[in-house]
Amino acid sequence: MPDAPDDPPGVLAPMTSTFQARPTRRRFLGGGSRLVAGLSVLAMLEGCTRTPTATPGGAVPKVRARVVLKERRGTAGNLRLGLVRSGAIGATGAPVLADIESLLVHARLVSVDPRNGHVFGDLATEVERPEPTVLRFSLDDSARFHTQGSDQPRPVTPEAVKASFERRAAEGVPLFSQVIDRVEAPDKGHVVLRLRAPFALLFELLGSVPAAVTSEATYNGLDERIGAGCFVPTAREGATLRLSANPLLKGDAAPRLAQVTISGATLERDLDLAFAKGDIDIRRHTDEAGVVIGSGREGRALVRRPATRMRGLGLSLVGKKDGRDVRFVQAFQDQRVRRALSVAIDRTALRQADNAFACGPVGPAHAADALPSSDLDSHALFQYKPQEAADLLRAAGHEGLAFTVVYPDLAGILSLAKAVGESLTLGGFTPRMQSMPFGTWQTTLAAGDFEATLVELTNIDTPDLGLRLHQSGGLDGRFSPWGYSNPVYDAAVLDTLRQFDPAERATKSRAAQRLLLDDVPAMLPIYVPGESVSITKGMTGYAADAYDFNTGYLARDWAMPAS
């Protein structure tokens, strides 16, 4: 997500493509969840069109109006942020905006709150569905593009939205080149999107960085088209970008900040030190050492939230995948053995050691779609019962079951591997924990060629990944790396991913996850690592648990005392 500089955003892609294109350890640990545009968008579309229902896509969501805060406005202050700049430049040779800057500068049709699945209007005020795969958006007639110099404000018209989306399609952005078949501007107040099929992530992707609505003109000194968001780029000095409140937004619509300054750094640690010294006001730390450094800032508020990552134990159930012979353990086909493995893992101890969060198949960063913590706390699969594990193994005729657990030689995984191995041993198993070079392990996971493996999934920016990872066809529709197959679950996921309304999709997602857990999946979630955000004293309106929605939509409500 944009406020997590090491986790670039995107759209779900197949594992094999990820392995070839994104080999770095930091960006991709789990071999399958790197969110890049590509084949899986097509896989989702094809899945949604195999067996059409009478009402594909369900109801469209209500587009909610912006909530006006009751707190009295004070004098607008300035906010200082920081990021590690990549040094990227555009085709013109000028700098481009980083994702967090794009979210602050640009407006989009809608934005989705991941905490509840509610859809809020940004440039759109209403959405209708006149045909099963046709959506008509009503536009806010007061919306205007930013001005430069003495230019007059230009309205954000349906034709401007159409042109913006067509540019994105020409650039190969999957939402516009694969999901949306055609964009129309039938009149002065509406934009029509004609889709290839119902698509469950449509509204989330319409609120993402690539879906910014822009004009044809560019900002002075930047390789960036002009937008219509709540902040305007006004100065670039070296690695520092200054954003000013959009002067066209008045009254309750105006930002509560006068200015946002975003400074560039060379290293992540530089940003921890900058926060401690009082040079920046918000810092999303990348490790616990950074959290400690940030504690040097007097009065800081520390917020912990789930990362968009997940750690789990993957099991290989069958000996042939994608037409190739692979390693597997036949005993894992027995639900009792998989259940024994799950209750043998002391998740509470592991979470405490890593400041982590409990999780089901969908991680808690996607709170609307994730199972509530009360469900996880009470579910039999997530209880630590080593004696029950041993009893289940004995009843299944596999007492002392021996198998190899492979894992990558990454510092963050080594302690987890040791602890999981000890837990499994106490539960009556005989695990052989085997470290291997990252590249070798990555290839092994891609092929599903293992007996068992520790997995870390990274960049889980959309909630569908946690569902599709357990489908019979896996992420790209070709094969499951675990060899797990449950047609009833597959059908439940397919129904979930047909829903237009994120809140309705979330309800169906939770039901599908409960079904999966009752059958005991072959990739057992262990936990989601946590991450920490330090916030300076006096800042209000910053909702860390809203992730990109916080930056792209709620930033108007951020406030700092005037200095």
N, C-alpha and C positions, 0 to 999 in steps of 0.2 A: 504494500500500500504506500501511497505517496509520503506519509510521514515516517515510513520505515525504509530508509534509503537503500538498504541491501536487498529489498524484496520488490523488484519491479513489478508493475501490474500487467494484466493481460487477460487472456481467455484460455480455458482449458485445452491442453494438447496431449496427444498420445505419448506414451513413455519413450518409444524408440526415437521419435523426432526430438524429444527433449534431450535424450542422451547425446545425440549427435550435435545438437546446436548449443546446448548450455552445459558444458562440462565442469564449470567452476564449483569448488566445494562450498564456498560461502553462499552462492546464489541458489544452489540446488543440492540438497543432501539426500532427498528421498527417492529420486529417480522416478518421477511420474506425476508430480504435482506442479511442476513449473508451468505457470500460466502464460502461455503464448498462443497467438492466434493460429488456427489451423484446422486439422482434420476433425477434431472432436466437435467443433461447431457443426460440421456437416453430419457427424455421427448422431448428434442430438436431433438435428432436423430430420434425418432419415428415420430415426427411432420414433419421432412424433408423427410420421406419415404412414407407417406400416399398417396400422389398423385404426383408421379414423373413427372417432366416436361421433355421436349425433351432435354434440356441442363441444368440438375440440377447443381447448384453450380456456374454457370456463368463463366466468364473468371478468370484465376488466375492473381494475381497482378504481376506487374513488381518488381523485386528485385533490389532496388537501391544501388549503391555503396556509401561508406562512403564519406561524403563531407569534403574536406580538407580545413581547415581554412586558410585565406590569411594572417592573422596576423603573424608577425615574432615571432618565438619562443625565449623566454628569458630563463634565467637559471631556471631550474625546481625547484619549491618550494614544501613545505610540507603543507598538509591540515589536520586539526584536526576536527574530528566529535565525536559525543557522542550519546549514546542510553541507554535506561533502559534494562539491560540484564536480561533475564529470568532465567539464571543459567542452561539452558537445557544442558544435556550431551547425547552423543550417546551411542550406544550399547557397544562400547569399553571403556566407562567411560571417554572419552575425550570430550572437549567442541565441540559443533557444531556451524556453522556459522549462524548468524542472517540473515534475508532476505536481508537487505541492503548490508551486507558483501558478500553474495552470488552473488548479482547482479554485484558487483565490481570485484569479483574473477573469475566468470565463463563466458564462451561464450555460445551462443545458435545459432541455425540455423539462425534465423531471429529476428528482433525486429520491432514493429509497433509504429509509432509516433501517439499518440492519438489526436494530434492537426489537423491532415489532413488525417489520415488513410494510409499514405505511409508506405510501407514495405521496410526495409533496411536489407541488408545482413550482417550477423555477421560471421558465418562459411559457410553459403551458398552464392553462387554468382548468382544463377538462379533457377527458378522453372518452370517446365512444367507439363502439365496435359494430359498424353497420353490416359487415360480413365476417365470416369466421376468421379470415386472415387479413382483415383490413382494420386499421386503427386510425381514427380521425382525432387529431389534437386541436383544441381551441387555443389560440395564442393570446398572451397578455398584450393588449394594444398599446400599453404605455411603455413597453420595453424598448430601449434604445441602445445602439452600439456606442462604445466609448468614442469620445472626440479627441482630435489632436489639433493643437494650435487653435486657429480660428474656425475650424470646420464646424458645421452645423450638425446636431445630433441626427443620426439616421435611424429610422424605426427598424426593429427586427421583424421583417415581413415573412410571410410564408415562402415567398420566392427566395429570400435570403437563407432561410433554413434549408430549403430544397438544394440550393447551390452548395451550401456548406456540407450537407450530407453526401452529395454527389462527389465532391472533392475527396471526402473520406473513402468513398467506394473506389475511386480511381487510385487512391493510395494503397488499397488492399486491406483496409481495416475490416476484419471479418463481420462485424455487426452490419456494416453497410454493403459489403460485397457478397456475403453469403446468407445472412439472415433476412435482410430487407431486399425485396426484389425490385421495388420501385418507390420513389418519393414523388408525391404530387402536391401542387399548390392550387387547389381548385378555386379559391376565392381569397379575399383580403384577410380573412380571419382564421383560416384552418390549414393545417398540414396533414396530409394523408400518407400513412406508411402501409404499403402492400407487402406482406410477408410471404416467404416461401412456405412456412408452416408455423403453427403455434410454437412459441419459444419462451421457456420459463424464466430466462435471465434477461428478457428484453428490457424491462424497466431499470434493472441494475446497470445494464450496459449503456442505456440512454443517459444515465447519470455519471458515467465514468469519464476519465480524462479524454479519450479519443472522440467522445461524442459532443465536445464543446461546439457551440454554434458560433461561427465567426464570419466576419465580412471578408471581402477580397483584399482590403487594404491591410498594411502591416504597421506595427508600432515602430517608432523611430528608434534605431539602434538595436532592434531585435529581429530575429527571423521568426516572427510570430504574428499570425493574423489577428486583427482587432476583435475583441470579444465584448461581452455585455454584462460581466459579473460585477461584484460589489467593490472590487479594487482595481485600480488602473496603474500600469507601469509608468512611472514618471521620471526615473533616473537609474542609470546603470553606471556604477563606478567600480571598475575592476571586477572583483568577485562579489560585489554587493549590489542587490537590486532593491530599489525603493518603490513600494506600492502605496498609492494614496487612495483614500476613500472616493468612490465614484460620486462626483458632484451632481450627477443627474438623478441620484436617488435621494429623495427628500423625506422628511418626517420619520415615521416609524420604519420606512423601508431603508433608511440610510444606515450604513455601518456605525457601530458604536466606537470604532477605532478611527483615528484620523489618519494613521499611517502604519504600514507594516514594512519593516526593514529585514531583508533576508541576506545574511552574510554567508559567504562561501568559506569552507575550510578544506585543508588537505587530508586530514585524518579524522576518524570518528572520535578519537580521544581528545582532539583539540576542542570538540564541541562540548564534551563533558567538562573540560577545564574552563571553557568560556562561560558555561552556566554557573559554575562554582564562583567565578570571579564577578558575575553580574553583568556580563556582556551580552547574553541572550536570555530570554525569559521563559522558554519552553525547551525541554530536551528529552527526546525519546532515546533512552540509553540502549546500547547494544549488548551490554554485559553487566554483571554485578559489580565489577570494579568501577564502572562508570557511575553506578548508583551511589557508591560510597563517595566518589569524588564530588558528585552533585550535592551531597549532604553538607558540604562546606558553605552552601548558600543559606543564609539565615532565613527562617520562615518558609522555606520551600514546602510545597505540597507534593507528596509522592503518590502517584496513582498507579496501581498494578492492574493490568488487563491481560487477557489471553492473547498470545501471538497467533498469527495466521499460519501455524505449523501444527504438526501432530507427530507423536511417536507411538509406534505399535509393534506388535509381534506378528509377522506374516508366516503363514503355514502353507506348504505345498501339498495338495491333496491328491493330485493325479500325476502319472508319469509321462504324459504326452500333452504338449501345449503347442498350439500353432504348428502342428504337424511334426514336432521335434520331440525326441526322447529327452526327458529332464529328470532331475532328482526329485524324490517325493517320499513321504512316509504314509503308507496305506492306513495306518492306525488313525491318522488325523481325519479320515473320512467318518469316523465314529464321533457323533456329537458328544458323547460322554467324555472322550479324550480331549476334545476342544474345550469343553466346559471345565475339565480338570486343569488344563493349562491356564485358563482365565482366572480361576479362583486360587491358583497357586501364586499369582503375581500380587505382591504387596504394593498396590498402587498408592496407598496413603503415604507409606514411607518414601516411595520414589518421588511423589509430588513434593513432599516436604523438603527433600534433598535438593530439588531443582526449582523451588518456588513456582510450582506448576499448577495447572487447573485440571479438574476432572473433565472427561469428555466421552461422548459416544461417537458414532460414526461421523457425524458432522460436528466440527469444533465449535466451542462457545463464542468465538469471535463473530460467528453468524448466529447471534442469540435467537432470532426469530425462528430459524430452522432447526437449531440444536435442541436436543432433549434437555429439559430443565434439570438443574442439579438435584432436585428432589427425586426425580426418576432414577438418576444414576446412583444416588446414595442408597436407594432401596432395592435396586435391581440385583437379583441373585448372582448375575454374571460378574459383578464388580465387587463382591465381598471377598475378603482375604480369608480363605479357609484351607490351609495346607493339608489338614487331616481329611477333609472332604475330597480334596484333589486326589490324595492317595487312595481313598476308598473307591472313587470313581474309576481310577486306573485299574484297580484290582478287579472291580466288577466287569470292566471291559476286557479283561484278560491281557492287560498290557502293563503289569506291575514293573516299575523300574525302567519304563520305556526310554531308550537311548536314541538321540538324534543330534544333528549338528545345527547350531545356530550361527549363521554368518553375520558379520557386521563390518562396516567400514572403519578404517583406522583413523577416525576423527576424534579429537580430544573430547568433544561433548558427548560422544557415544560410549567411550571406554568405561566410564563409571556406571552408566546405565547397563551395559553388558554384564559387568561384574555383579551388580545387584540383581538383575533378572536371573542370571545363572544360579545365584545363591537361593533365590526364591523358588525356582523350579526344582532345585535339588531337595529343598525342604518339603516340597509337594509330592515327592516320590518319583520324579523324573531323573534321568541321567543325561543332562545336556552337555554337549561338547561345544564350548564357545570358541569360535574361530574368527579371528581378525583377518582382514584381507585388504590389499590396497584399494583405495577408493574407486579407481577406474575399473578394476576387476569386479568389485562388488556391484558397481553400477550396471555392468554388462550382465552379471548374474541375475540381478533383479529384473532387468528388462526382459530376459528370456524366461523368467519364472523357474530358473534352474537352481533350486536350493531345496533343502529339507525344511529349514525354518530360517527366518531372517529378522533382525531388528531393522525397522524402517523409520526414517524421519522424512515426513512430507513437508515441503516448504512452499511458501507463496500460495497458500490456499485462499485466494482472493474471492472466490465465489462458492456458494454453499452446495452446488451440485456435485463437486468433487467427492465429498464424503459419501454420497450415495452411489455414484457411478463406479467408484473404486471397487465396490463389492458386487457389481453386476456380472453376469456370465460372460459378457464380452469385454469386460474391463473398461478402461478409459477410452480406448479408440474403437471399441466394438469388435476387435479381432479375437482376443482371448483374455481370460482372467489370469493374472500372474500367480494367483493362489490355486487355480483350478476349481474354484467354488462356483456352484450353480444352483440357483433357487428360482424357478420360473415364477412363483407367486411374488417373490420380492422384485424380480425384474419387472413384472407387470405393475406393481405398486410404484416403482421408480418412474416408469414410463408415464403413468398417470400423473405423477407429481410434476414431471418436467413438461407436461402439456399446459400447465396452468399459467395464465397471464398475470394473475394477481399474486404478488409476492407473499401476501399474508395467507392466501389460500394455499399456495404452494408450500408454505412453511408448515401449515397444519397437516398436509398430506406427507410432507417430509418426515415429520415426527412419527406419524403412524407407520411409515415404511421402515424407519429405524427400529421401532419397537418390534416389528415383525422380524427384522434381521437378527436382532439380539436374541429373540426367542429361539431362533434356529441355530444360534452360536456361529458367528462369522469366522472366516478363515484368516482375517486380518483383525487381530484383537487390539482395540485402542488401549493404550496405556495412559497417556496424559497429553495435555497441550502445554508446552513451555509458556511461562509468563514473560511479560516484558514490562518495564517500568518507565513512566513518564514523569519528569520533574517539572513542576509549574511554579512560577514565581509568586510570591505573596502579593495578594491584591488583584490578581487576574480573575475574572469571572466569565462564565459562558462557555468555557472550554470543556467539551464532552469527549473525553478520551475514548470511552467505550463505544462511540459512534464512528470511529475510524474515518474513512474518506467522507462520510456524510457530515462529520464534524467540520472538516476543512472546506468541503465544497458547498455546503448549504448553511450550516450553523455559524459560520465565521462572521456573519453580520452581527451576531449577538456577542461576540468576544468583546471584552472591555478591559481596559487598563486605566488606573488612575493617571490623570494628567500630571506630568512632572513640573 
